[in-house]
Amino acid sequence: MKQTIWLVFCTILFCLSHCVFYQAKRVPDSNLKSSLQKQYLPEQKKILFLGDSITHGRVSYDYVQSLAGRFDPNQYSLINEGINSRLSQQIWELTDAVVKLSPDLIFIMIGTNDAKASLNKEEYDRYRSLWNLKEPANLESYTNHLDAICKKLKEETKARIVLVSIPLLGEDSASIPYKVASQYALAVKSIALKHNVGYIPFFETLEIKWEEKFSKEKKGRAYETNVWPMYWTILKYYSTTYDWNQLSDANGYFFLTDGIHLNERSGQILEAFIYKEIHKKD
């Protein structure tokens, strides 16, 4: 009897996990490939978001979808080209397709996975296996990729380009992952200044707001190299009524759900920045 119950439980858990992770990996409907096949109205502005899982919005607060609900679709077409686990190299490989799309405005937020891959061999090996990486992942390679992306898109499109600094990596400012993320955020700002493109200080804003709320009374939780807390958080999001903020609270974070991804608190801060940029006059 116990064996039968255990078998049923395992079967249910397997089916649930399969369904959840299918949902988590589902490509946004308004992705770059599908948008290249679309016919646009003359007055429609194409707004492209390039990024990783934080932009994808399936395992993180979906700021792109939320923004899309605030604009007339006949005037603005928001294109979500965010895919889980991407590094800057994968964004560089998309640039020919971006040029072909000819967007009016491009938001680029990439680098969290580059930063993670530079932390240790375990992190790097996971990305190397996933993307068949041929070069090391470090701050230099990241800077070179982002520099090349900006240069090409600025020269070969009419788009206004806005770079977004990556979010925090964990919330312990004394931890190595946090400090590494800070270096990558500074690199984003440097590239934005070099190419005279827009810049959203997302990392800096989260850092300031975290310090304002907690000051020195609380030490934030550090990011740890362990995928299971992330998977468990995703599973709970899709199989329960918890929202991202509640999952953050349960995991001991304030702005991040699992040390990496955004909850509503941080996602809506980014959303407000982007909303303002969309309405900015050239």
Phi, psi and omega per residue, in radians:
M1 nan -0.830 3.131
K2 -1.077 -0.664 3.141
Q3 -1.136 -0.675 3.132
T4 -1.162 -0.761 3.124
I5 -1.084 -0.756 3.130
W6 -1.105 -0.702 3.127
L7 -1.131 -0.751 3.109
V8 -1.099 -0.772 3.130
F9 -1.045 -0.810 -3.133
C10 -1.118 -0.670 3.134
T11 -1.139 -0.770 3.125
I12 -1.101 -0.772 -3.136
L13 -1.097 -0.711 3.124
F14 -1.113 -0.810 -3.126
C15 -1.121 -0.735 3.122
L16 -1.108 -0.789 3.139
S17 -1.083 -0.741 3.131
H18 -1.073 -0.773 3.137
C19 -1.127 -0.766 -3.113
V20 -1.099 -0.816 -3.075
F21 -1.316 -0.378 2.955
Y22 -1.138 -0.799 3.106
Q23 -1.074 -0.728 -3.084
A24 -1.138 -0.525 -3.076
K25 -1.738 -0.053 -3.077
R26 -1.060 2.253 -3.097
V27 -1.205 2.399 3.095
P28 -0.977 2.447 -3.136
D29 -1.068 -0.674 -3.097
S30 -1.610 0.939 -3.114
N31 -1.508 3.072 -3.069
L32 -1.110 -0.773 -3.102
K33 -1.072 -0.823 -3.128
S34 -1.195 -0.562 -3.122
S35 -1.221 -0.469 3.093
L36 -1.196 -0.357 3.129
Q37 -1.636 -0.072 -3.003
K38 -1.545 2.565 3.034
Q39 -1.661 2.222 -3.087
Y40 -1.846 2.583 3.030
L41 -1.254 2.613 -3.117
P42 -0.976 -0.588 -3.076
E43 -1.565 -0.072 -3.110
Q44 -1.298 2.287 3.029
K45 -1.658 2.287 3.124
K46 -1.646 2.053 -3.130
I47 -1.983 2.018 -3.026
L48 -1.858 2.329 3.075
F49 -1.969 2.053 3.130
L50 -1.873 2.270 3.140
G51 3.130 -2.791 -3.093
D52 -1.956 -2.556 -3.086
S53 -1.126 -0.475 -3.132
I54 -1.176 -0.564 3.047
T55 -1.476 -0.645 3.114
H56 -0.894 -0.820 3.004
G57 1.453 0.212 3.106
R58 -1.609 -0.495 3.120
V59 -2.079 0.355 -3.090
S60 -2.704 2.831 3.091
Y61 -0.939 2.251 -3.047
D62 -1.538 1.443 -3.098
Y63 -1.223 -0.487 3.131
V64 -1.198 -0.793 3.110
Q65 -1.101 -0.721 3.127
S66 -1.093 -0.745 3.097
L67 -1.099 -0.719 -3.102
A68 -1.027 -0.572 3.135
G69 -1.275 -0.141 -3.101
R70 -1.782 0.036 -3.096
F71 -2.221 2.611 3.057
D72 -1.201 2.065 -3.098
P73 -1.122 -0.308 3.080
N74 -1.402 -0.232 3.123
Q75 -1.902 -0.530 -3.113
Y76 -2.307 2.268 3.032
S77 -1.988 1.984 -3.124
L78 -1.665 2.159 -3.033
I79 -1.965 2.076 -3.080
N80 -1.753 1.772 3.069
E81 -1.905 1.041 3.035
G82 -1.941 2.337 3.136
I83 -2.352 2.427 -3.119
N84 -0.967 2.412 2.985
S85 1.298 0.130 3.136
R86 -1.164 2.585 2.979
L87 -1.934 3.075 -3.132
S88 -1.068 -0.536 3.136
Q89 -1.054 -0.691 -3.129
Q90 -1.220 -0.523 3.059
I91 -1.231 -0.704 3.090
W92 -1.013 -0.684 -3.113
E93 -1.197 -0.232 3.117
L94 -1.610 -0.122 -2.935
T95 -1.105 -0.569 3.093
D96 -1.097 -0.721 3.120
A97 -1.174 -0.625 3.102
V98 -1.124 -0.748 3.101
V99 -1.045 -0.725 3.139
K100 -1.123 -0.647 3.136
L101 -1.168 -0.600 -3.116
S102 0.994 1.073 -3.138
P103 -1.271 2.852 3.091
D104 -1.558 -0.534 -3.079
L105 -2.544 2.337 -3.128
I106 -2.205 2.197 2.994
F107 -1.848 2.245 -3.140
I108 -2.122 2.048 3.007
M109 -2.267 1.754 -3.107
I110 -2.489 2.571 3.080
G111 2.452 -0.323 3.133
T112 -1.058 -0.752 -3.136
N113 -1.278 -0.558 3.018
D114 -1.049 -0.802 3.138
A115 -1.097 -0.784 3.126
K116 -1.079 -0.743 -3.104
A117 -1.144 -0.384 -3.135
S118 -1.511 -0.102 -3.034
L119 -1.264 -0.761 -3.081
N120 -2.867 2.997 -3.085
K121 -1.121 -0.664 -3.140
E122 -1.061 -0.789 3.112
E123 -1.124 -0.831 -3.100
Y124 -1.071 -0.759 -3.086
D125 -1.076 -0.598 3.120
R126 -1.132 -0.770 3.125
Y127 -1.246 -0.631 3.115
R128 -1.081 -0.729 3.119
S129 -1.180 -0.722 -3.091
L130 -1.179 -0.751 -3.015
W131 -1.939 0.063 -3.109
N132 0.956 0.858 -3.095
L133 -1.115 2.423 -3.136
K134 -1.924 -0.032 -3.099
E135 -2.383 2.789 3.126
P136 -1.182 2.712 3.058
A137 -1.800 1.945 3.115
N138 -2.636 3.125 -3.075
L139 -1.107 -0.618 -3.139
E140 -1.148 -0.823 -3.133
S141 -1.137 -0.670 3.109
Y142 -1.087 -0.824 -3.135
T143 -1.072 -0.711 3.125
N144 -1.111 -0.739 3.135
H145 -1.127 -0.842 -3.102
L146 -1.133 -0.654 3.088
D147 -1.072 -0.803 -3.132
A148 -1.153 -0.679 3.109
I149 -1.051 -0.861 -3.114
C150 -1.116 -0.762 -3.112
K151 -1.044 -0.854 -3.098
K152 -1.148 -0.810 -3.074
L153 -1.209 -0.550 3.108
K154 -1.265 -0.641 -3.107
E155 -1.385 -0.538 -2.949
E156 -1.975 0.051 3.043
T157 -2.287 2.928 3.080
K158 -1.618 0.016 -2.950
A159 -1.208 2.565 2.863
R160 -1.451 2.253 -3.040
I161 -1.886 2.364 3.099
V162 -2.249 2.087 3.053
L163 -1.593 2.507 3.129
V164 -2.082 2.188 3.093
S165 -1.172 2.526 -3.073
I166 -1.135 2.718 3.115
P167 -1.302 -3.132 3.085
L168 -1.075 2.682 3.005
L169 -2.043 1.635 -2.909
G170 1.358 2.997 -3.072
E171 -2.142 0.290 3.050
D172 -1.737 1.831 -3.042
S173 -1.141 -0.264 3.120
A174 -1.572 -0.130 -3.069
S175 -1.416 2.716 3.136
I176 -1.109 -0.812 3.136
P177 -1.011 -0.696 3.118
Y178 -1.085 -0.815 -3.134
K179 -1.132 -0.652 3.083
V180 -1.125 -0.777 3.104
A181 -1.047 -0.650 3.097
S182 -1.079 -0.710 3.105
Q183 -1.121 -0.711 3.123
Y184 -1.195 -0.641 3.081
A185 -1.108 -0.713 3.093
L186 -1.111 -0.610 3.108
A187 -1.135 -0.673 3.099
V188 -1.072 -0.798 3.137
K189 -1.081 -0.715 3.134
S190 -1.098 -0.742 3.128
I191 -1.168 -0.692 3.111
A192 -1.061 -0.742 3.117
L193 -1.171 -0.717 -3.125
K194 -1.050 -0.733 -3.063
H195 -1.714 0.039 3.118
N196 0.963 0.873 3.086
V197 -1.998 2.967 -3.124
G198 -1.150 2.769 -3.103
Y199 -2.572 2.310 3.054
I200 -1.968 2.042 -3.087
P201 -1.419 1.196 -3.026
F202 -1.219 -0.865 3.121
F203 -0.975 -0.857 -3.077
E204 -1.069 -0.692 -3.122
T205 -1.181 -0.770 3.103
L206 -1.105 -0.695 3.137
E207 -1.070 -0.808 -3.132
I208 -1.125 -0.800 -3.101
K209 -1.158 -0.616 3.100
W210 -1.129 -0.779 -3.131
E211 -1.164 -0.640 3.110
E212 -1.126 -0.640 -3.089
K213 -1.350 -0.742 -2.996
F214 -1.904 -0.305 -3.110
S215 0.878 -2.360 3.140
K216 -1.779 0.162 -3.082
E217 -1.350 -0.286 -3.077
K218 -2.439 2.377 3.034
K219 -1.643 2.217 -3.119
G220 -1.245 2.823 3.112
R221 -1.405 2.349 -3.123
A222 -1.429 2.700 2.989
Y223 -1.301 2.443 3.100
E224 -2.204 2.541 3.109
T225 -1.308 1.594 -3.126
N226 -2.884 1.981 -3.051
V227 -1.360 -0.317 -3.017
W228 -1.169 -0.693 3.048
P229 -1.031 -0.634 3.090
M230 -1.132 -0.827 -3.135
Y231 -1.094 -0.707 -3.129
W232 -1.148 -0.659 3.111
T233 -1.139 -0.750 3.112
I234 -1.099 -0.773 3.135
L235 -1.025 -0.780 -3.141
K236 -1.155 -0.628 -3.132
Y237 -1.109 -0.753 -3.061
Y238 -1.524 -0.192 -3.087
S239 -2.047 0.015 3.109
T240 -2.335 -3.026 3.107
T241 -1.709 0.127 3.114
Y242 -1.107 2.426 2.967
D243 -1.660 3.086 -3.060
W244 -1.126 -0.648 3.115
N245 -1.092 -0.754 -3.140
Q246 -1.129 -0.651 3.103
L247 -1.189 -0.650 3.054
S248 -1.039 -0.846 -3.134
D249 -1.025 -0.752 -3.128
A250 -1.146 -0.522 -3.100
N251 -1.610 -0.038 3.088
G252 1.497 0.376 3.085
Y253 -2.010 2.937 3.069
F254 -1.992 -0.809 -3.125
F255 -1.758 -0.352 -3.029
L256 -2.015 2.554 -3.137
T257 -1.406 -0.633 -2.996
D258 -2.493 0.346 -3.076
G259 1.631 -0.146 -3.070
I260 -2.247 -0.941 -2.929
H261 -1.607 2.833 -3.027
L262 -1.558 2.493 2.929
N263 -1.721 -2.988 -3.128
E264 -1.118 -0.632 -3.101
R265 -1.044 -0.896 -3.119
S266 -1.362 -0.653 -3.118
G267 -1.097 -0.638 -3.138
Q268 -1.310 -0.429 3.010
I269 -1.152 -0.810 3.102
L270 -1.099 -0.757 -3.139
E271 -1.004 -0.716 3.134
A272 -1.134 -0.705 3.078
F273 -1.042 -0.831 -3.069
I274 -1.192 -0.716 3.109
Y275 -0.988 -0.743 3.123
K276 -1.147 -0.697 3.131
E277 -1.144 -0.674 -3.128
I278 -1.104 -0.598 -3.130
H279 -1.530 -0.042 -3.124
K280 -1.261 2.439 3.100
K281 -1.388 2.439 3.110
D282 -1.131 nan nan
